[in-house]
Amino acid sequence: MTRPNPLAFLIVASIVAASPAAAQTCAGTATTGAAKLTVRATGLHSADGEVAFTVYPDDKRRFLAKGGKLLRARVPARAPVTVACFWLPPGHYAVAQYHDENGDHDFNRTLFAPKEGFGFSNDAPTSIGLPSFTATRFAVPAGGATMTMLMRYRR
């Protein structure tokens, strides 16, 4: 029986550690004092397209407004859970997500309902219209935070 080569093991381990699946790239800049926000979209119906996560600052006028975003990450969809992360100063934020199944970088809708999955921080309710900024607002402490949001589909 041959013994495993420790050098070969180290080479393979370094390749695996350097692969994109092993290291997650976060949006924003990991500066001194930045906190890591990890966002998890759960309940995806498929692994088609990508999931767009958008972070909004602590300003209700900018929430869901054109040009109001602070950061956005688009990551390949993975069913049933897709994860992204952001480097942010500690503070208050809101997050919106949508499952861009066709990859056209647009949140597709019919006249009356969304055609693609969507969700908001705090799983803010959306039974009639969009949630308020107050319902989606949450804190990111200096130690970082993880936000889990259910992907909702209307079709």
Disulfide bonds with the S-S distance in Angstrom:
Cys26-Cys85 1.87
